[in-house]
């Protein structure tokens, strides 16, 4: 059971890394150091999907971590 949880955590952590890297595409290096875009953009379509997917994967990772500590 512990092995299955550990493998699940590894896959989820890799998925979180990929989703976060996909979110940062299209942002310039200037936004990393505090610069902002000069116009307002709303999040649509794929960007919104990546945000929700990141939240879901983070919650799954936390739940698996707690379950693994309990077991």
GROMACS elastic network, one bead per residue, 0.5 to 0.9 nm:
[ bonds ]
;  ai    aj funct       b0    kb
    1     4     6  0.52306   500
    1     5     6  0.63691   500
    1     6     6  0.86644   500
    1    71     6  0.88857   500
    2     5     6  0.50999   500
    2     6     6  0.60703   500
    2     7     6  0.85899   500
    2    68     6  0.67806   500
    2    71     6  0.77189   500
    3     6     6  0.50115   500
    3     7     6  0.61031   500
    3     8     6  0.84531   500
    4     7     6  0.51814   500
    4     8     6  0.60792   500
    4     9     6  0.86011   500
    5     9     6  0.61424   500
    5    10     6  0.86750   500
    5    64     6  0.65521   500
    5    65     6  0.83159   500
    5    67     6  0.83081   500
    5    68     6  0.68215   500
    6     9     6  0.50557   500
    6    10     6  0.62833   500
    6    11     6  0.87647   500
    6    64     6  0.83175   500
    6    65     6  0.87224   500
    6    68     6  0.79768   500
    7    10     6  0.50770   500
    7    11     6  0.63073   500
    7    12     6  0.86087   500
    8    11     6  0.52356   500
    8    12     6  0.61029   500
    8    13     6  0.85086   500
    8    61     6  0.84212   500
    8    64     6  0.78582   500
    9    12     6  0.50863   500
    9    13     6  0.59628   500
    9    14     6  0.85272   500
    9    60     6  0.84930   500
    9    61     6  0.60597   500
    9    64     6  0.66702   500
    9    65     6  0.75920   500
   10    13     6  0.51795   500
   10    14     6  0.62335   500
   10    15     6  0.86093   500
   11    14     6  0.51766   500
   11    15     6  0.61514   500
   11    16     6  0.86542   500
   12    16     6  0.61197   500
   12    17     6  0.86380   500
   12    57     6  0.63683   500
   12    58     6  0.81046   500
   12    60     6  0.76700   500
   12    61     6  0.63627   500
   13    16     6  0.50419   500
   13    17     6  0.62893   500
   13    18     6  0.87289   500
   13    57     6  0.79901   500
   13    58     6  0.82601   500
   13    61     6  0.71311   500
   14    17     6  0.51100   500
   14    18     6  0.62952   500
   14    19     6  0.86829   500
   15    18     6  0.51193   500
   15    19     6  0.61060   500
   15    20     6  0.85395   500
   15    54     6  0.86215   500
   15    57     6  0.75973   500
   16    19     6  0.51569   500
   16    20     6  0.60521   500
   16    21     6  0.85087   500
   16    53     6  0.83484   500
   16    54     6  0.61170   500
   16    57     6  0.62957   500
   16    58     6  0.71639   500
   17    20     6  0.52747   500
   17    21     6  0.61692   500
   17    22     6  0.86033   500
   18    21     6  0.51719   500
   18    22     6  0.61439   500
   18    23     6  0.87099   500
   19    22     6  0.50356   500
   19    23     6  0.62780   500
   19    24     6  0.89278   500
   19    50     6  0.62667   500
   19    51     6  0.83717   500
   19    53     6  0.75081   500
   19    54     6  0.64436   500
   20    23     6  0.50760   500
   20    24     6  0.65579   500
   20    50     6  0.77541   500
   20    51     6  0.84666   500
   20    54     6  0.70500   500
   21    24     6  0.53443   500
   21    25     6  0.68830   500
   22    25     6  0.55930   500
   22    50     6  0.77770   500
   23    26     6  0.81397   500
   23    27     6  0.86626   500
   23    47     6  0.67493   500
   23    50     6  0.64963   500
   23    51     6  0.77459   500
   24    27     6  0.58047   500
   24    28     6  0.86878   500
   25    28     6  0.83048   500
   27    30     6  0.81063   500
   27    31     6  0.67892   500
   27    32     6  0.84073   500
   28    31     6  0.58067   500
   28    32     6  0.74502   500
   29    32     6  0.53644   500
   29    33     6  0.72375   500
   29    35     6  0.85686   500
   30    33     6  0.56122   500
   30    34     6  0.67390   500
   30    35     6  0.50728   500
   30    36     6  0.73753   500
   30    37     6  0.89288   500
   31    34     6  0.52351   500
   31    36     6  0.55008   500
   31    37     6  0.75476   500
   32    35     6  0.69840   500
   32    36     6  0.89403   500
   36    39     6  0.86509   500
   37    40     6  0.74171   500
   37    41     6  0.88386   500
   41    44     6  0.89512   500
   43    46     6  0.82926   500
   43    47     6  0.58020   500
   43    48     6  0.56685   500
   44    47     6  0.57863   500
   44    48     6  0.55186   500
   44    49     6  0.82547   500
   45    48     6  0.55368   500
   45    49     6  0.63653   500
   45    50     6  0.88995   500
   46    50     6  0.61748   500
   46    51     6  0.86718   500
   47    50     6  0.51805   500
   47    51     6  0.63733   500
   47    52     6  0.88174   500
   48    51     6  0.51263   500
   48    52     6  0.62986   500
   48    53     6  0.85074   500
   49    52     6  0.52380   500
   49    53     6  0.59653   500
   49    54     6  0.85076   500
   50    54     6  0.60092   500
   50    55     6  0.86252   500
   51    54     6  0.51543   500
   51    55     6  0.63804   500
   51    56     6  0.87547   500
   52    55     6  0.51337   500
   52    56     6  0.61867   500
   52    57     6  0.85789   500
   53    56     6  0.51213   500
   53    57     6  0.60370   500
   53    58     6  0.84644   500
   54    57     6  0.52026   500
   54    58     6  0.60441   500
   54    59     6  0.85929   500
   55    58     6  0.51582   500
   55    59     6  0.62087   500
   55    60     6  0.86521   500
   56    59     6  0.51887   500
   56    60     6  0.62046   500
   56    61     6  0.86016   500
   57    60     6  0.50363   500
   57    61     6  0.60645   500
   57    62     6  0.86017   500
   58    61     6  0.50283   500
   58    62     6  0.61935   500
   58    63     6  0.86183   500
   59    62     6  0.51076   500
   59    63     6  0.61341   500
   59    64     6  0.85770   500
   60    63     6  0.50900   500
   60    64     6  0.60931   500
   60    65     6  0.85065   500
   61    64     6  0.51879   500
   61    65     6  0.61395   500
   61    66     6  0.87096   500
   62    65     6  0.50164   500
   62    66     6  0.62277   500
   62    67     6  0.86133   500
   63    66     6  0.51675   500
   63    67     6  0.61433   500
   63    68     6  0.85268   500
   64    67     6  0.50701   500
   64    68     6  0.60342   500
   64    69     6  0.86444   500
   65    68     6  0.51017   500
   65    69     6  0.63136   500
   65    70     6  0.87432   500
   66    69     6  0.51491   500
   66    70     6  0.62734   500
   66    71     6  0.87390   500
   67    70     6  0.51126   500
   67    71     6  0.62147   500
   68    71     6  0.52490   500
